[in-house]
Amino acid sequence: MPLPNVDEIRDLNDQEIEEQIVATKKQLFELRFQKGTRRLEKTHQFKHARHRLAQLMTIERERQLQKANPEG
């Protein structure tokens, strides 16, 4: 499974990005819980989830900055 593509995120609206951030944080919590109870089999899911979260938060921040400074 390849890492998520940031172009898919750019097509989402602000509300959908916020929902994706919450869902990804929940997924990370569940992965940590599985790791703690020694039921986690696919450890690479951590990397993918953290990468996706970083992409989502980056796009969200870019949009916040664009709204604050519409000139640039």
PDB file of N, CA, C and O in Angstrom:
ATOM      1  N   MET A   1       0.854  -1.185   0.000  1.00  0.00           N
ATOM      2  CA  MET A   1       0.000   0.000   0.000  1.00  0.00           C
ATOM      3  C   MET A   1       0.893   1.239   0.000  1.00  0.00           C
ATOM      4  O   MET A   1       1.673   1.441   0.931  1.00  0.00           O
ATOM      5  N   PRO A   2       0.785   2.057  -1.026  1.00  0.00           N
ATOM      6  CA  PRO A   2       1.624   3.263  -1.081  1.00  0.00           C
ATOM      7  C   PRO A   2       1.123   4.338  -0.125  1.00  0.00           C
ATOM      8  O   PRO A   2      -0.011   4.301   0.354  1.00  0.00           O
ATOM      9  N   LEU A   3       1.994   5.280   0.132  1.00  0.00           N
ATOM     10  CA  LEU A   3       1.612   6.401   0.986  1.00  0.00           C
ATOM     11  C   LEU A   3       0.532   7.228   0.306  1.00  0.00           C
ATOM     12  O   LEU A   3       0.493   7.278  -0.924  1.00  0.00           O
ATOM     13  N   PRO A   4      -0.337   7.873   1.053  1.00  0.00           N
ATOM     14  CA  PRO A   4      -1.424   8.668   0.477  1.00  0.00           C
ATOM     15  C   PRO A   4      -0.887   9.849  -0.337  1.00  0.00           C
ATOM     16  O   PRO A   4       0.188  10.383  -0.064  1.00  0.00           O
ATOM     17  N   ASN A   5      -1.664  10.232  -1.332  1.00  0.00           N
ATOM     18  CA  ASN A   5      -1.282  11.315  -2.226  1.00  0.00           C
ATOM     19  C   ASN A   5      -1.925  12.626  -1.764  1.00  0.00           C
ATOM     20  O   ASN A   5      -3.117  12.664  -1.459  1.00  0.00           O
ATOM     21  N   VAL A   6      -1.139  13.682  -1.715  1.00  0.00           N
ATOM     22  CA  VAL A   6      -1.625  14.975  -1.221  1.00  0.00           C
ATOM     23  C   VAL A   6      -2.613  15.618  -2.207  1.00  0.00           C
ATOM     24  O   VAL A   6      -3.423  16.453  -1.804  1.00  0.00           O
ATOM     25  N   ASP A   7      -2.556  15.248  -3.467  1.00  0.00           N
ATOM     26  CA  ASP A   7      -3.479  15.827  -4.445  1.00  0.00           C
ATOM     27  C   ASP A   7      -4.930  15.472  -4.135  1.00  0.00           C
ATOM     28  O   ASP A   7      -5.840  16.249  -4.423  1.00  0.00           O
ATOM     29  N   GLU A   8      -5.139  14.301  -3.550  1.00  0.00           N
ATOM     30  CA  GLU A   8      -6.491  13.903  -3.163  1.00  0.00           C
ATOM     31  C   GLU A   8      -7.037  14.825  -2.076  1.00  0.00           C
ATOM     32  O   GLU A   8      -8.230  15.127  -2.048  1.00  0.00           O
ATOM     33  N   ILE A   9      -6.167  15.261  -1.197  1.00  0.00           N
ATOM     34  CA  ILE A   9      -6.580  16.123  -0.085  1.00  0.00           C
ATOM     35  C   ILE A   9      -6.927  17.518  -0.594  1.00  0.00           C
ATOM     36  O   ILE A   9      -7.870  18.140  -0.105  1.00  0.00           O
ATOM     37  N   ARG A  10      -6.183  18.005  -1.556  1.00  0.00           N
ATOM     38  CA  ARG A  10      -6.429  19.349  -2.086  1.00  0.00           C
ATOM     39  C   ARG A  10      -7.816  19.469  -2.718  1.00  0.00           C
ATOM     40  O   ARG A  10      -8.360  20.569  -2.809  1.00  0.00           O
ATOM     41  N   ASP A  11      -8.386  18.352  -3.152  1.00  0.00           N
ATOM     42  CA  ASP A  11      -9.715  18.368  -3.767  1.00  0.00           C
ATOM     43  C   ASP A  11     -10.838  18.437  -2.735  1.00  0.00           C
ATOM     44  O   ASP A  11     -11.987  18.698  -3.092  1.00  0.00           O
ATOM     45  N   LEU A  12     -10.521  18.207  -1.459  1.00  0.00           N
ATOM     46  CA  LEU A  12     -11.533  18.222  -0.406  1.00  0.00           C
ATOM     47  C   LEU A  12     -11.828  19.655   0.044  1.00  0.00           C
ATOM     48  O   LEU A  12     -10.989  20.546  -0.090  1.00  0.00           O
ATOM     49  N   ASN A  13     -13.025  19.859   0.577  1.00  0.00           N
ATOM     50  CA  ASN A  13     -13.325  21.173   1.148  1.00  0.00           C
ATOM     51  C   ASN A  13     -12.869  21.197   2.604  1.00  0.00           C
ATOM     52  O   ASN A  13     -12.436  20.177   3.141  1.00  0.00           O
ATOM     53  N   ASP A  14     -12.966  22.359   3.237  1.00  0.00           N
ATOM     54  CA  ASP A  14     -12.450  22.525   4.599  1.00  0.00           C
ATOM     55  C   ASP A  14     -13.122  21.583   5.603  1.00  0.00           C
ATOM     56  O   ASP A  14     -12.457  21.033   6.481  1.00  0.00           O
ATOM     57  N   GLN A  15     -14.418  21.401   5.474  1.00  0.00           N
ATOM     58  CA  GLN A  15     -15.153  20.533   6.400  1.00  0.00           C
ATOM     59  C   GLN A  15     -14.691  19.087   6.252  1.00  0.00           C
ATOM     60  O   GLN A  15     -14.493  18.389   7.247  1.00  0.00           O
ATOM     61  N   GLU A  16     -14.520  18.642   5.020  1.00  0.00           N
ATOM     62  CA  GLU A  16     -14.077  17.268   4.790  1.00  0.00           C
ATOM     63  C   GLU A  16     -12.665  17.040   5.326  1.00  0.00           C
ATOM     64  O   GLU A  16     -12.363  15.966   5.847  1.00  0.00           O
ATOM     65  N   ILE A  17     -11.807  18.041   5.200  1.00  0.00           N
ATOM     66  CA  ILE A  17     -10.445  17.929   5.739  1.00  0.00           C
ATOM     67  C   ILE A  17     -10.498  17.790   7.254  1.00  0.00           C
ATOM     68  O   ILE A  17      -9.788  16.965   7.830  1.00  0.00           O
ATOM     69  N   GLU A  18     -11.333  18.590   7.896  1.00  0.00           N
ATOM     70  CA  GLU A  18     -11.461  18.512   9.355  1.00  0.00           C
ATOM     71  C   GLU A  18     -11.960  17.129   9.780  1.00  0.00           C
ATOM     72  O   GLU A  18     -11.473  16.569  10.762  1.00  0.00           O
ATOM     73  N   GLU A  19     -12.921  16.584   9.050  1.00  0.00           N
ATOM     74  CA  GLU A  19     -13.437  15.257   9.363  1.00  0.00           C
ATOM     75  C   GLU A  19     -12.350  14.198   9.178  1.00  0.00           C
ATOM     76  O   GLU A  19     -12.250  13.263   9.972  1.00  0.00           O
ATOM     77  N   GLN A  20     -11.542  14.343   8.137  1.00  0.00           N
ATOM     78  CA  GLN A  20     -10.454  13.401   7.885  1.00  0.00           C
ATOM     79  C   GLN A  20      -9.407  13.474   8.999  1.00  0.00           C
ATOM     80  O   GLN A  20      -8.862  12.448   9.405  1.00  0.00           O
ATOM     81  N   ILE A  21      -9.126  14.678   9.493  1.00  0.00           N
ATOM     82  CA  ILE A  21      -8.159  14.836  10.584  1.00  0.00           C
ATOM     83  C   ILE A  21      -8.651  14.095  11.822  1.00  0.00           C
ATOM     84  O   ILE A  21      -7.887  13.366  12.455  1.00  0.00           O
ATOM     85  N   VAL A  22      -9.915  14.276  12.167  1.00  0.00           N
ATOM     86  CA  VAL A  22     -10.479  13.606  13.339  1.00  0.00           C
ATOM     87  C   VAL A  22     -10.439  12.087  13.146  1.00  0.00           C
ATOM     88  O   VAL A  22     -10.085  11.354  14.070  1.00  0.00           O
ATOM     89  N   ALA A  23     -10.797  11.617  11.959  1.00  0.00           N
ATOM     90  CA  ALA A  23     -10.800  10.179  11.697  1.00  0.00           C
ATOM     91  C   ALA A  23      -9.389   9.595  11.775  1.00  0.00           C
ATOM     92  O   ALA A  23      -9.202   8.493  12.291  1.00  0.00           O
ATOM     93  N   THR A  24      -8.409  10.319  11.270  1.00  0.00           N
ATOM     94  CA  THR A  24      -7.034   9.836  11.298  1.00  0.00           C
ATOM     95  C   THR A  24      -6.495   9.812  12.720  1.00  0.00           C
ATOM     96  O   THR A  24      -5.779   8.883  13.093  1.00  0.00           O
ATOM     97  N   LYS A  25      -6.828  10.822  13.518  1.00  0.00           N
ATOM     98  CA  LYS A  25      -6.408  10.818  14.923  1.00  0.00           C
ATOM     99  C   LYS A  25      -7.033   9.650  15.666  1.00  0.00           C
ATOM    100  O   LYS A  25      -6.388   9.034  16.514  1.00  0.00           O
ATOM    101  N   LYS A  26      -8.283   9.343  15.353  1.00  0.00           N
ATOM    102  CA  LYS A  26      -8.952   8.207  15.976  1.00  0.00           C
ATOM    103  C   LYS A  26      -8.270   6.907  15.553  1.00  0.00           C
ATOM    104  O   LYS A  26      -8.082   6.006  16.370  1.00  0.00           O
ATOM    105  N   GLN A  27      -7.903   6.814  14.285  1.00  0.00           N
ATOM    106  CA  GLN A  27      -7.217   5.625  13.795  1.00  0.00           C
ATOM    107  C   GLN A  27      -5.877   5.442  14.512  1.00  0.00           C
ATOM    108  O   GLN A  27      -5.523   4.326  14.893  1.00  0.00           O
ATOM    109  N   LEU A  28      -5.134   6.534  14.694  1.00  0.00           N
ATOM    110  CA  LEU A  28      -3.858   6.453  15.407  1.00  0.00           C
ATOM    111  C   LEU A  28      -4.057   5.995  16.846  1.00  0.00           C
ATOM    112  O   LEU A  28      -3.266   5.204  17.362  1.00  0.00           O
ATOM    113  N   PHE A  29      -5.105   6.486  17.495  1.00  0.00           N
ATOM    114  CA  PHE A  29      -5.410   6.044  18.857  1.00  0.00           C
ATOM    115  C   PHE A  29      -5.666   4.545  18.890  1.00  0.00           C
ATOM    116  O   PHE A  29      -5.144   3.834  19.748  1.00  0.00           O
ATOM    117  N   GLU A  30      -6.476   4.070  17.948  1.00  0.00           N
ATOM    118  CA  GLU A  30      -6.794   2.649  17.901  1.00  0.00           C
ATOM    119  C   GLU A  30      -5.546   1.812  17.626  1.00  0.00           C
ATOM    120  O   GLU A  30      -5.392   0.729  18.190  1.00  0.00           O
ATOM    121  N   LEU A  31      -4.657   2.303  16.767  1.00  0.00           N
ATOM    122  CA  LEU A  31      -3.411   1.583  16.490  1.00  0.00           C
ATOM    123  C   LEU A  31      -2.534   1.514  17.743  1.00  0.00           C
ATOM    124  O   LEU A  31      -1.941   0.475  18.035  1.00  0.00           O
ATOM    125  N   ARG A  32      -2.455   2.622  18.477  1.00  0.00           N
ATOM    126  CA  ARG A  32      -1.681   2.618  19.719  1.00  0.00           C
ATOM    127  C   ARG A  32      -2.282   1.645  20.736  1.00  0.00           C
ATOM    128  O   ARG A  32      -1.558   0.964  21.461  1.00  0.00           O
ATOM    129  N   PHE A  33      -3.604   1.592  20.777  1.00  0.00           N
ATOM    130  CA  PHE A  33      -4.282   0.676  21.687  1.00  0.00           C
ATOM    131  C   PHE A  33      -3.974  -0.771  21.312  1.00  0.00           C
ATOM    132  O   PHE A  33      -3.690  -1.595  22.181  1.00  0.00           O
ATOM    133  N   GLN A  34      -4.030  -1.077  20.017  1.00  0.00           N
ATOM    134  CA  GLN A  34      -3.713  -2.426  19.548  1.00  0.00           C
ATOM    135  C   GLN A  34      -2.261  -2.782  19.853  1.00  0.00           C
ATOM    136  O   GLN A  34      -1.959  -3.919  20.217  1.00  0.00           O
ATOM    137  N   LYS A  35      -1.375  -1.819  19.705  1.00  0.00           N
ATOM    138  CA  LYS A  35       0.032  -2.068  19.999  1.00  0.00           C
ATOM    139  C   LYS A  35       0.218  -2.366  21.488  1.00  0.00           C
ATOM    140  O   LYS A  35       0.984  -3.254  21.862  1.00  0.00           O
ATOM    141  N   GLY A  36      -0.479  -1.626  22.316  1.00  0.00           N
ATOM    142  CA  GLY A  36      -0.373  -1.810  23.757  1.00  0.00           C
ATOM    143  C   GLY A  36      -0.908  -3.150  24.221  1.00  0.00           C
ATOM    144  O   GLY A  36      -0.419  -3.716  25.198  1.00  0.00           O
ATOM    145  N   THR A  37      -1.910  -3.655  23.523  1.00  0.00           N
ATOM    146  CA  THR A  37      -2.478  -4.955  23.879  1.00  0.00           C
ATOM    147  C   THR A  37      -1.876  -6.083  23.049  1.00  0.00           C
ATOM    148  O   THR A  37      -2.345  -7.221  23.098  1.00  0.00           O
ATOM    149  N   ARG A  38      -0.851  -5.764  22.299  1.00  0.00           N
ATOM    150  CA  ARG A  38      -0.102  -6.738  21.478  1.00  0.00           C
ATOM    151  C   ARG A  38      -0.970  -7.441  20.442  1.00  0.00           C
ATOM    152  O   ARG A  38      -0.800  -8.633  20.189  1.00  0.00           O
ATOM    153  N   ARG A  39      -1.897  -6.705  19.846  1.00  0.00           N
ATOM    154  CA  ARG A  39      -2.739  -7.261  18.787  1.00  0.00           C
ATOM    155  C   ARG A  39      -2.435  -6.635  17.436  1.00  0.00           C
ATOM    156  O   ARG A  39      -3.084  -6.972  16.447  1.00  0.00           O
ATOM    157  N   LEU A  40      -1.471  -5.739  17.371  1.00  0.00           N
ATOM    158  CA  LEU A  40      -1.154  -5.047  16.120  1.00  0.00           C
ATOM    159  C   LEU A  40      -0.274  -5.936  15.254  1.00  0.00           C
ATOM    160  O   LEU A  40       0.790  -6.376  15.688  1.00  0.00           O
ATOM    161  N   GLU A  41      -0.716  -6.197  14.038  1.00  0.00           N
ATOM    162  CA  GLU A  41       0.044  -7.039  13.124  1.00  0.00           C
ATOM    163  C   GLU A  41       0.728  -6.224  12.031  1.00  0.00           C
ATOM    164  O   GLU A  41       1.843  -6.546  11.620  1.00  0.00           O
ATOM    165  N   LYS A  42       0.078  -5.194  11.570  1.00  0.00           N
ATOM    166  CA  LYS A  42       0.614  -4.403  10.458  1.00  0.00           C
ATOM    167  C   LYS A  42       1.164  -3.083  11.003  1.00  0.00           C
ATOM    168  O   LYS A  42       0.457  -2.077  11.049  1.00  0.00           O
ATOM    169  N   THR A  43       2.412  -3.101  11.408  1.00  0.00           N
ATOM    170  CA  THR A  43       3.000  -1.933  12.054  1.00  0.00           C
ATOM    171  C   THR A  43       3.212  -0.774  11.084  1.00  0.00           C
ATOM    172  O   THR A  43       3.352   0.370  11.516  1.00  0.00           O
ATOM    173  N   HIS A  44       3.236  -1.048   9.791  1.00  0.00           N
ATOM    174  CA  HIS A  44       3.423   0.029   8.820  1.00  0.00           C
ATOM    175  C   HIS A  44       2.235   0.993   8.794  1.00  0.00           C
ATOM    176  O   HIS A  44       2.349   2.097   8.262  1.00  0.00           O
ATOM    177  N   GLN A  45       1.108   0.590   9.356  1.00  0.00           N
ATOM    178  CA  GLN A  45      -0.068   1.456   9.380  1.00  0.00           C
ATOM    179  C   GLN A  45       0.195   2.726  10.178  1.00  0.00           C
ATOM    180  O   GLN A  45      -0.394   3.767   9.888  1.00  0.00           O
ATOM    181  N   PHE A  46       1.074   2.657  11.182  1.00  0.00           N
ATOM    182  CA  PHE A  46       1.461   3.858  11.925  1.00  0.00           C
ATOM    183  C   PHE A  46       2.047   4.902  10.986  1.00  0.00           C
ATOM    184  O   PHE A  46       1.656   6.069  11.012  1.00  0.00           O
ATOM    185  N   LYS A  47       2.979   4.472  10.166  1.00  0.00           N
ATOM    186  CA  LYS A  47       3.659   5.386   9.247  1.00  0.00           C
ATOM    187  C   LYS A  47       2.658   6.025   8.292  1.00  0.00           C
ATOM    188  O   LYS A  47       2.694   7.235   8.067  1.00  0.00           O
ATOM    189  N   HIS A  48       1.771   5.221   7.737  1.00  0.00           N
ATOM    190  CA  HIS A  48       0.798   5.741   6.791  1.00  0.00           C
ATOM    191  C   HIS A  48      -0.171   6.727   7.453  1.00  0.00           C
ATOM    192  O   HIS A  48      -0.495   7.766   6.877  1.00  0.00           O
ATOM    193  N   ALA A  49      -0.622   6.402   8.645  1.00  0.00           N
ATOM    194  CA  ALA A  49      -1.574   7.269   9.345  1.00  0.00           C
ATOM    195  C   ALA A  49      -0.914   8.593   9.741  1.00  0.00           C
ATOM    196  O   ALA A  49      -1.513   9.656   9.583  1.00  0.00           O
ATOM    197  N   ARG A  50       0.308   8.530  10.251  1.00  0.00           N
ATOM    198  CA  ARG A  50       1.010   9.762  10.633  1.00  0.00           C
ATOM    199  C   ARG A  50       1.296  10.628   9.412  1.00  0.00           C
ATOM    200  O   ARG A  50       1.195  11.853   9.476  1.00  0.00           O
ATOM    201  N   HIS A  51       1.650   9.991   8.308  1.00  0.00           N
ATOM    202  CA  HIS A  51       1.920  10.715   7.068  1.00  0.00           C
ATOM    203  C   HIS A  51       0.639  11.407   6.574  1.00  0.00           C
ATOM    204  O   HIS A  51       0.662  12.573   6.180  1.00  0.00           O
ATOM    205  N   ARG A  52      -0.456  10.676   6.604  1.00  0.00           N
ATOM    206  CA  ARG A  52      -1.747  11.226   6.168  1.00  0.00           C
ATOM    207  C   ARG A  52      -2.155  12.406   7.051  1.00  0.00           C
ATOM    208  O   ARG A  52      -2.618  13.432   6.552  1.00  0.00           O
ATOM    209  N   LEU A  53      -1.979  12.253   8.368  1.00  0.00           N
ATOM    210  CA  LEU A  53      -2.319  13.326   9.295  1.00  0.00           C
ATOM    211  C   LEU A  53      -1.480  14.572   9.015  1.00  0.00           C
ATOM    212  O   LEU A  53      -2.000  15.688   9.033  1.00  0.00           O
ATOM    213  N   ALA A  54      -0.205  14.387   8.759  1.00  0.00           N
ATOM    214  CA  ALA A  54       0.669  15.519   8.456  1.00  0.00           C
ATOM    215  C   ALA A  54       0.224  16.216   7.177  1.00  0.00           C
ATOM    216  O   ALA A  54       0.218  17.445   7.111  1.00  0.00           O
ATOM    217  N   GLN A  55      -0.144  15.449   6.170  1.00  0.00           N
ATOM    218  CA  GLN A  55      -0.622  16.042   4.923  1.00  0.00           C
ATOM    219  C   GLN A  55      -1.903  16.846   5.157  1.00  0.00           C
ATOM    220  O   GLN A  55      -2.033  17.974   4.680  1.00  0.00           O
ATOM    221  N   LEU A  56      -2.834  16.261   5.888  1.00  0.00           N
ATOM    222  CA  LEU A  56      -4.103  16.939   6.157  1.00  0.00           C
ATOM    223  C   LEU A  56      -3.888  18.248   6.908  1.00  0.00           C
ATOM    224  O   LEU A  56      -4.476  19.274   6.567  1.00  0.00           O
ATOM    225  N   MET A  57      -3.046  18.202   7.925  1.00  0.00           N
ATOM    226  CA  MET A  57      -2.815  19.397   8.731  1.00  0.00           C
ATOM    227  C   MET A  57      -2.046  20.460   7.939  1.00  0.00           C
ATOM    228  O   MET A  57      -2.247  21.655   8.156  1.00  0.00           O
ATOM    229  N   THR A  58      -1.183  20.042   7.040  1.00  0.00           N
ATOM    230  CA  THR A  58      -0.450  20.991   6.199  1.00  0.00           C
ATOM    231  C   THR A  58      -1.393  21.725   5.263  1.00  0.00           C
ATOM    232  O   THR A  58      -1.324  22.948   5.139  1.00  0.00           O
ATOM    233  N   ILE A  59      -2.267  20.988   4.608  1.00  0.00           N
ATOM    234  CA  ILE A  59      -3.231  21.614   3.688  1.00  0.00           C
ATOM    235  C   ILE A  59      -4.171  22.529   4.453  1.00  0.00           C
ATOM    236  O   ILE A  59      -4.510  23.612   3.975  1.00  0.00           O
ATOM    237  N   GLU A  60      -4.596  22.102   5.644  1.00  0.00           N
ATOM    238  CA  GLU A  60      -5.461  22.939   6.471  1.00  0.00           C
ATOM    239  C   GLU A  60      -4.761  24.254   6.823  1.00  0.00           C
ATOM    240  O   GLU A  60      -5.368  25.323   6.750  1.00  0.00           O
ATOM    241  N   ARG A  61      -3.501  24.173   7.200  1.00  0.00           N
ATOM    242  CA  ARG A  61      -2.734  25.375   7.559  1.00  0.00           C
ATOM    243  C   ARG A  61      -2.513  26.271   6.345  1.00  0.00           C
ATOM    244  O   ARG A  61      -2.587  27.494   6.463  1.00  0.00           O
ATOM    245  N   GLU A  62      -2.248  25.691   5.195  1.00  0.00           N
ATOM    246  CA  GLU A  62      -2.078  26.486   3.973  1.00  0.00           C
ATOM    247  C   GLU A  62      -3.342  27.298   3.695  1.00  0.00           C
ATOM    248  O   GLU A  62      -3.271  28.474   3.339  1.00  0.00           O
ATOM    249  N   ARG A  63      -4.482  26.663   3.861  1.00  0.00           N
ATOM    250  CA  ARG A  63      -5.747  27.361   3.598  1.00  0.00           C
ATOM    251  C   ARG A  63      -5.995  28.458   4.628  1.00  0.00           C
ATOM    252  O   ARG A  63      -6.529  29.513   4.285  1.00  0.00           O
ATOM    253  N   GLN A  64      -5.616  28.228   5.877  1.00  0.00           N
ATOM    254  CA  GLN A  64      -5.760  29.256   6.905  1.00  0.00           C
ATOM    255  C   GLN A  64      -4.906  30.469   6.562  1.00  0.00           C
ATOM    256  O   GLN A  64      -5.347  31.609   6.707  1.00  0.00           O
ATOM    257  N   LEU A  65      -3.700  30.221   6.114  1.00  0.00           N
ATOM    258  CA  LEU A  65      -2.799  31.320   5.752  1.00  0.00           C
ATOM    259  C   LEU A  65      -3.304  32.078   4.533  1.00  0.00           C
ATOM    260  O   LEU A  65      -3.166  33.299   4.459  1.00  0.00           O
ATOM    261  N   GLN A  66      -3.891  31.360   3.574  1.00  0.00           N
ATOM    262  CA  GLN A  66      -4.439  32.021   2.389  1.00  0.00           C
ATOM    263  C   GLN A  66      -5.609  32.925   2.767  1.00  0.00           C
ATOM    264  O   GLN A  66      -5.758  34.014   2.213  1.00  0.00           O
ATOM    265  N   LYS A  67      -6.425  32.482   3.696  1.00  0.00           N
ATOM    266  CA  LYS A  67      -7.554  33.308   4.131  1.00  0.00           C
ATOM    267  C   LYS A  67      -7.068  34.531   4.890  1.00  0.00           C
ATOM    268  O   LYS A  67      -7.658  35.605   4.776  1.00  0.00           O
ATOM    269  N   ALA A  68      -5.995  34.382   5.667  1.00  0.00           N
ATOM    270  CA  ALA A  68      -5.472  35.499   6.451  1.00  0.00           C
ATOM    271  C   ALA A  68      -4.744  36.506   5.572  1.00  0.00           C
ATOM    272  O   ALA A  68      -4.754  37.705   5.850  1.00  0.00           O
ATOM    273  N   ASN A  69      -4.115  36.015   4.515  1.00  0.00           N
ATOM    274  CA  ASN A  69      -3.336  36.887   3.626  1.00  0.00           C
ATOM    275  C   ASN A  69      -3.714  36.560   2.172  1.00  0.00           C
ATOM    276  O   ASN A  69      -2.998  35.810   1.508  1.00  0.00           O
ATOM    277  N   PRO A  70      -4.813  37.103   1.678  1.00  0.00           N
ATOM    278  CA  PRO A  70      -5.282  36.768   0.329  1.00  0.00           C
ATOM    279  C   PRO A  70      -4.378  37.269  -0.797  1.00  0.00           C
ATOM    280  O   PRO A  70      -4.558  36.880  -1.951  1.00  0.00           O
ATOM    281  N   GLU A  71      -3.414  38.124  -0.475  1.00  0.00           N
ATOM    282  CA  GLU A  71      -2.525  38.670  -1.506  1.00  0.00           C
ATOM    283  C   GLU A  71      -1.566  37.609  -2.030  1.00  0.00           C
ATOM    284  O   GLU A  71      -1.276  37.589  -3.227  1.00  0.00           O
ATOM    285  N   GLY A  72      -1.059  36.715  -1.155  1.00  0.00           N
ATOM    286  CA  GLY A  72      -0.008  35.789  -1.517  1.00  0.00           C
ATOM    287  C   GLY A  72      -0.467  34.454  -1.762  1.00  0.00           C
ATOM    288  O   GLY A  72       0.334  33.574  -2.077  1.00  0.00           O
TER     289      GLY A  72
END
